[in-house]
Amino acid sequence: MEDVAAIVRIFEETHICEERGETSIGWVRGVYPTEKTAQDAIQRDDLFVLEEKGSILGCAIINQLQVDVYAGAPWRQEAKDEDVMVLHTLVIAPDKRGRGLGPAFVNFYEQYAREQGCPFLRMDTNARNIKARAMYRKLGYEEIGVVPCRFNGIEGVQLVLLEKHLG
């Protein structure tokens, strides 16, 4: 719980960048992500942080909870729920971007999934989040579809679903 303030600060800095047009992630201040997002993840014990010299540079939620829009998606890899690991809400502090921290976090996610015996990886991102989509593609994730939906309380989201099999 001592990390919540730093995590919320990263969320807020990201919201500011979005509002200024410096990035296009598709998050909305006061809607998603919020302090409650971090607190709920801590309560579930699935919030992970990236630290350097005691400072939190980024965070993500990693668990086996597939969001409702995943049901019926045209996944290329059929998998039992217990074999799937999901990455949610990956964010790097805006002033720390460009240092390879996003790919490093995704590599951690993949290693964590292996350790948990989950060879099937799934995630999603807003279609507007071009930088994340390019990063995921470069890391071997395949976009399998775009689902129009209300997502995390945000209306009109075009949600890109991605997957990767660790083989």
C-alpha positions in Angstrom: 0.0 0.0 0.0 3.0 2.3 0.5 3.4 2.4 -3.3 -0.1 3.7 -4.0 0.8 7.4 -4.0 3.7 6.9 -6.4 1.5 4.8 -8.7 -1.4 7.3 -8.6 1.2 10.0 -9.5 2.2 8.1 -12.6 -1.5 7.7 -13.5 -2.0 11.5 -13.0 1.1 12.4 -15.0 -0.2 10.2 -17.8 -3.6 11.8 -17.7 -1.9 15.2 -18.0 0.0 14.1 -21.0 -3.2 12.7 -22.6 -5.0 16.0 -21.9 -2.2 18.0 -23.5 -2.2 15.8 -26.6 1.3 14.6 -25.9 0.2 11.0 -25.9 -2.9 9.1 -26.9 -3.6 6.2 -24.6 -7.4 6.6 -24.3 -7.5 6.9 -20.5 -9.8 9.4 -18.8 -9.0 11.2 -15.6 -11.3 10.3 -12.8 -12.6 7.3 -14.7 -9.6 5.0 -15.4 -7.1 4.3 -14.0 -7.6 5.8 -10.6 -6.4 5.3 -7.0 -9.1 2.6 -6.6 -7.6 0.7 -9.6 -4.3 0.5 -7.8 -5.8 -0.3 -4.4 -8.0 -3.1 -5.9 -5.0 -4.6 -7.6 -3.0 -4.5 -4.4 -5.9 -6.2 -2.6 -5.9 -9.0 -5.2 -2.1 -9.2 -5.0 -1.6 -8.7 -8.7 -0.1 -5.2 -9.0 3.6 -5.2 -10.0 5.9 -2.2 -10.0 9.1 -1.4 -11.8 11.6 0.2 -9.4 14.9 1.9 -9.8 16.9 3.1 -6.7 13.7 3.1 -4.6 11.6 5.1 -7.1 8.7 3.6 -8.9 9.0 4.1 -12.7 6.0 2.1 -13.9 3.4 -0.5 -13.0 1.1 -3.1 -14.4 -1.5 -5.5 -13.3 -0.8 -9.2 -14.1 -3.3 -11.9 -13.5 -5.5 -14.5 -15.1 -8.6 -12.3 -15.2 -9.8 -12.1 -18.8 -12.1 -9.1 -19.2 -15.6 -9.7 -20.5 -14.9 -8.6 -24.0 -12.4 -11.4 -24.4 -15.3 -13.9 -24.4 -16.0 -15.0 -28.0 -13.0 -13.1 -29.4 -11.4 -14.7 -32.4 -8.3 -15.9 -30.5 -5.9 -17.7 -32.8 -4.6 -19.8 -29.9 -7.3 -21.9 -28.1 -6.5 -22.1 -24.4 -8.0 -23.1 -21.2 -8.5 -20.2 -18.8 -6.0 -21.6 -16.3 -3.3 -21.5 -19.1 -3.8 -17.8 -19.9 -2.0 -14.9 -18.2 -3.2 -11.3 -18.9 -1.4 -8.0 -18.7 -3.5 -5.0 -17.8 -2.9 -1.3 -17.3 0.9 -1.2 -18.2 2.2 2.3 -17.6 5.6 3.9 -17.4 6.1 7.4 -15.9 6.1 9.9 -18.8 9.5 11.3 -17.8 11.0 7.8 -17.9 9.7 6.7 -21.3 12.2 6.0 -24.1 14.5 3.9 -21.9 13.2 0.5 -22.9 11.2 0.1 -19.6 8.0 -0.9 -21.4 9.6 -3.8 -23.2 11.4 -4.7 -20.0 8.1 -4.9 -18.1 6.6 -7.0 -20.9 9.6 -9.4 -20.7 9.0 -9.6 -16.9 5.3 -10.4 -17.6 6.3 -13.2 -20.0 8.8 -14.7 -17.5 6.1 -14.5 -14.7 3.6 -16.3 -17.0 6.2 -19.1 -17.7 6.8 -19.5 -13.9 3.1 -19.7 -13.3 2.7 -22.4 -16.1 0.7 -20.1 -18.4 2.0 -20.3 -22.0 -0.8 -18.2 -23.5 -0.5 -14.4 -23.1 -3.4 -12.0 -23.7 -3.7 -8.2 -23.4 -5.6 -5.3 -24.8 -5.0 -1.7 -25.6 -7.0 1.2 -27.0 -6.8 1.4 -30.8 -5.6 5.1 -30.2 -2.5 3.9 -28.4 -0.3 3.6 -31.4 3.0 3.5 -29.5 1.9 0.6 -27.3 0.6 -1.3 -30.3 3.9 -0.8 -32.2 5.8 -2.0 -29.1 3.6 -5.1 -28.6 3.9 -6.0 -32.3 7.7 -5.7 -32.1 7.7 -8.0 -29.1 5.8 -10.7 -31.0 2.2 -10.0 -30.0 -0.5 -10.4 -32.7 -3.5 -8.2 -32.9 -6.4 -10.5 -33.4 -9.3 -8.1 -33.5 -10.8 -4.8 -32.5 -13.9 -4.7 -30.3 -16.0 -1.6 -29.9 -17.1 -1.4 -26.3 -17.5 0.5 -23.1 -14.3 -0.4 -21.3 -13.3 0.4 -17.7 -16.0 3.0 -17.6 -14.9 4.8 -20.8 -17.5 5.0 -23.6 -16.7 4.4 -27.3 -13.4 2.5 -26.9 -12.1 0.5 -29.8 -10.3 -2.2 -27.9 -7.5 -4.0 -29.7 -7.0 -7.6 -28.5 -3.5 -9.1 -28.6 -2.1 -12.5 -28.0 1.2 -14.4 -27.9 2.0 -18.1 -27.3 5.2 -18.8 -25.5 5.4 -22.2 -27.1 
